[in-house]
Every structure is written in C-alpha cells, then in structure tokens.
Amino acid sequence: MSADAFARLRWSRLGPQDRDRIFELHLRVLRDMSPDQVRPESLEFFEALLDGAGRIIGACDPDGGLVAYGVLQDGPDPGTRPDLWLDWPSDARIQKLAGSSVAQAYRGQRLQCELIRRRVALADPGAYLYATAAPSNPASWHSLLYEGFEIRRLRRVYQDSLRYLLARRAGPPIVSADADASRPMDALSLDAQDRLLSQGWRGRFLARTGAVFVPPEVAGP
Ligand SMILES: CC(C)(COP(=O)(O)OP(=O)(O)OC[C@H]1O[C@@H](n2cnc3c(N)ncnc32)[C@H](O)[C@@H]1OP(=O)(O)O)[C@@H](O)C(=O)NCCC(=O)NCCS
C-alpha cells in the first residue's frame, strides 16, 4: 500500500450492518494463521460488540471495501480477572483491545498502530486497557509496544494458548527513558521472559534499543 492509498482510507465506527464483512475479513486473515497465533472469533462475538458490548472501528478503501478493523470491548473477557493478574484496583474501569485485522494487500504500513491509536482515543478517560498477543505473532505485539502498551504477563488463555498480556492506561502514553539495566527481548527465551515478568519486569519499546525488558525500579507502579 502506498502512502497515498493510506491517506485515502476512510475511517468510521462500524455498525450492525457491517457484521458480515467484518466476519469475512476475520475469516480471510485466519486462513494464514493458527489458533495459537490469533483467537478465532464467532459471528456472535462481532454481533455482540456491534450491539453495545463495545465498539468496532474500520478503514475502507475509496470503493468502500473494508480493509481493516479493530475491536474495543467494554470490560474484560467474561470469567477473567485481568485486575488480579495486573494488580489493578478492583473497581478499575477495564476495556480490552479485543482483536484487529488488516487485509493482506494493506499490510506493512503499521495500519494496526493506527487502529490502536484510534481505539485508545475512543476509550473512556483513565480506563485500564489491556490486550493479548501471541509471542508467535510479532506483528501484533510490536504494534502494541509501539503504541505504548507494556508486556506485563505471559499466560495460557483461550483454551490453553500462550499469550502476552499487554496493558496501558487510556490517555497519553508514558514516555520511557532508556534504561541501562534493560535486557533485549530477542535474547531471552520465553521461560526467561516469564521469570522476569513475574518479578515485575516489563516489556517495552525504547527508541534507542527496540523491544526490551526493563526492571521493576524503572517500570514503576
Ligand atoms: C497483526 C496485523 C494487524 C498487523 O498488520 P500491520 O499493521 O500491517 O503490521 P505491519 O506489517 O506494519 O507490522 C508491524 C510491525 O511488526 C513488524 N513485524 C511484522 N511481521 C513481523 C515478523 N514476522 N517478525 C518480526 N516483526 C514483524 C513489522 O516489521 C512492523 O514493525 P516496523 O514497522 O518497525 O518494521 C496483521 O498482520 C494481521 O491482520 N494479522 C492477522 C490478524 C492478527 O494477528 N491480529 C492481531 C491479533 S488479534
């Protein structure tokens, strides 16, 4: 996709009439991915989100074709307690970035970053935001790190599938200072990452070094 094509995309909040084309794009991107990389969603999932359980935004090409969507879900997944996993207040207002897809022809321009920025801007002021991304889906967690999310935990979720749990507050992102004690993510096995995360280290994107883990004294509350 050229910069010109990016500029010509039309962004909007999607409604119940868009349900089938959102689902069609979801199924299309799933063809190249395994459930260990992306959670397969049902038509009813999108229907509920469009019906008030959250919001879905989309980008259309000049012919009106849907080329990307992103889901902002009000509240955590039913039956889960991210507030406990992430040491959030029990009355925290929680919203989840609950999935996004970019059509193959539109990849490689950080369109997911735009989807993340727009959903963070739509979130309630002060909301506690989280998302999940499979370690084997770097396009997804790189985009979240670029947009100020931090990797906070590594957990088995969605029928025993491994995911990073990433979080940030709504509002402007915390600007990370480069940390001398940081450790490059790509030099650490998933077991080593899991150990650091359980000790309070966080995965962040730093301008100078890229994706790193920063120690608790740098990570802050
Ligand atoms: C995840 C997805 C939305 C990202 O699309 P996109 O915005 O076009 O992503 P990009 O191709 O611009 O990649 C974003 C970043 O990840 C990096 N990245 C992409 N694939 C990568 C890979 N295999 N290994 C390492 N880094 C990778 C890119 O290099 C880019 O960083 P850069 O700009 O610094 O180079 C898209 O791949 C998709 O629709 N995947 C299927 C559905 C999905 O995984 N959804 C998210 C989880 S629900």
The ligand as a Tripos MOL2 file, in Angstrom:
@<TRIPOS>MOLECULE
LIG
   48    50     1     0     0
SMALL
NO_CHARGES

@<TRIPOS>ATOM
      1 C1         -1.2920   -8.0470   13.1290 C.3       1 LIG1
      2 C2         -1.6540   -7.2030   11.8860 C.3       1 LIG1
      3 C3         -2.9850   -6.4930   12.1380 C.3       1 LIG1
      4 C4         -0.5270   -6.1750   11.6910 C.3       1 LIG1
      5 O1         -0.7140   -5.5770   10.4160 O.3       1 LIG1
      6 P1          0.1300   -4.2580   10.0200 P.3       1 LIG1
      7 O2         -0.3120   -3.0930   10.8110 O.co2     1 LIG1
      8 O3          0.0870   -4.1500    8.5470 O.co2     1 LIG1
      9 O4          1.5750   -4.6610   10.5520 O.3       1 LIG1
     10 P2          2.9890   -4.3500    9.8790 P.3       1 LIG1
     11 O5          3.2540   -5.3120    8.7770 O.co2     1 LIG1
     12 O6          3.0460   -2.8770    9.5520 O.co2     1 LIG1
     13 O7          3.9580   -4.7180   11.0650 O.3       1 LIG1
     14 C5          4.0070   -4.0030   12.2880 C.3       1 LIG1
     15 C6          5.3970   -4.1520   12.8530 C.3       1 LIG1
     16 O8          5.6360   -5.5310   13.1830 O.3       1 LIG1
     17 C7          6.8030   -5.9930   12.4990 C.3       1 LIG1
     18 N1          6.6070   -7.3670   12.0250 N.ar      1 LIG1
     19 C8          5.6530   -7.7850   11.1660 C.ar      1 LIG1
     20 N2          5.8130   -9.1150   10.9450 N.ar      1 LIG1
     21 C9          6.8980   -9.4910   11.6600 C.ar      1 LIG1
     22 C10         7.5880  -10.7160   11.8300 C.ar      1 LIG1
     23 N3          7.1570  -11.8510   11.2520 N.pl3     1 LIG1
     24 N4          8.6640  -10.7440   12.6370 N.ar      1 LIG1
     25 C11         9.1040   -9.6300   13.2520 C.ar      1 LIG1
     26 N5          8.4940   -8.4360   13.1130 N.ar      1 LIG1
     27 C12         7.4170   -8.3750   12.3330 C.ar      1 LIG1
     28 C13         6.9340   -5.0940   11.3060 C.3       1 LIG1
     29 O9          8.2810   -5.0890   10.8600 O.3       1 LIG1
     30 C14         6.4570   -3.7580   11.8260 C.3       1 LIG1
     31 O10         7.4750   -3.0800   12.5210 O.3       1 LIG1
     32 P3          8.4030   -1.9960   11.7230 P.3       1 LIG1
     33 O11         7.4440   -1.0000   11.1340 O.co2     1 LIG1
     34 O12         9.2840   -1.4390   12.7890 O.co2     1 LIG1
     35 O13         9.1540   -2.7500   10.6790 O.co2     1 LIG1
     36 C15        -1.7650   -8.0880   10.6120 C.3       1 LIG1
     37 O14        -0.5640   -8.7990   10.4620 O.3       1 LIG1
     38 C16        -2.9430   -9.0410   10.6560 C.2       1 LIG1
     39 O15        -4.0550   -8.6990   10.2640 O.2       1 LIG1
     40 N6         -2.6730  -10.2820   11.1280 N.am      1 LIG1
     41 C17        -3.7140  -11.2810   11.2810 C.3       1 LIG1
     42 C18        -4.6520  -10.9590   12.4440 C.3       1 LIG1
     43 C19        -3.8920  -10.6420   13.7160 C.2       1 LIG1
     44 O16        -2.8460  -11.1910   14.0000 O.2       1 LIG1
     45 N7         -4.4600   -9.7260   14.5290 N.am      1 LIG1
     46 C20        -3.8470   -9.2710   15.7820 C.3       1 LIG1
     47 C21        -4.1480  -10.1580   16.9030 C.3       1 LIG1
     48 S1         -5.8660  -10.2830   17.2250 S.3       1 LIG1
@<TRIPOS>BOND
     1     1     2 1
     2     2     3 1
     3     2     4 1
     4     2    36 1
     5     4     5 1
     6     5     6 1
     7     6     7 2
     8     6     8 1
     9     6     9 1
    10     9    10 1
    11    10    11 2
    12    10    12 1
    13    10    13 1
    14    13    14 1
    15    14    15 1
    16    15    16 1
    17    15    30 1
    18    16    17 1
    19    17    18 1
    20    17    28 1
    21    18    19 ar
    22    18    27 ar
    23    19    20 ar
    24    20    21 ar
    25    21    22 ar
    26    21    27 ar
    27    22    23 1
    28    22    24 ar
    29    24    25 ar
    30    25    26 ar
    31    26    27 ar
    32    28    29 1
    33    28    30 1
    34    30    31 1
    35    31    32 1
    36    32    33 2
    37    32    34 1
    38    32    35 1
    39    36    37 1
    40    36    38 1
    41    38    39 2
    42    38    40 1
    43    40    41 1
    44    41    42 1
    45    42    43 1
    46    43    44 2
    47    43    45 1
    48    45    46 1
    49    46    47 1
    50    47    48 1
@<TRIPOS>SUBSTRUCTURE
     1 LIG1         1 GROUP 0 **** ****
